[in-house]
Amino acid sequence: MAQVRYCERRSHIRVPASGHARWQSGTHHGYCELLDVSPGGVGLRMPARRALQLGPLISIEVDLTPGRRWRLAKDARVVRRIPAQDGTCAVGVQFSAAPS
C-alpha cells in the first residue's frame, strides 16, 4: 500500500466548508462564500472588487439559523488575496491568537 503524505506546509489541516458568511473590514462590509476552515484560519471567496476593499483586519460571522449568528473571527488578519479569471477572489484569513 502506498504511503500518502501531507505536502502542504500549513500548521493546521483545512476542512472544506460551504455556505455564506458576512464580513466587515473597517467601514466596508458584505457577504462572501466559505471555502475552507481550520483552527488557524478560513478561506473565503468574494467578488474581486470587494476583496480590494478589505483592510488588514476582518471580522466574519456565519448565520446558523434565522436570528442566530456565530462570530467565526473578530479582527483576524487578511494574509492573501488570489484573483481568479471569473471575477472572484480567494481570500486567506488567519485567526488572531486567543487573548491570554
Beta strands, then each sheet from edge to edge (+ up, - down):
strand 1: 15-16
strand 2: 20-25
strand 3: 28-38
strand 4: 41-47
strand 5: 57-65
strand 6: 68-83
strand 7: 88-94
sheet 1: 1+ 3- 2+ 5- 6+ 7- 4+
end
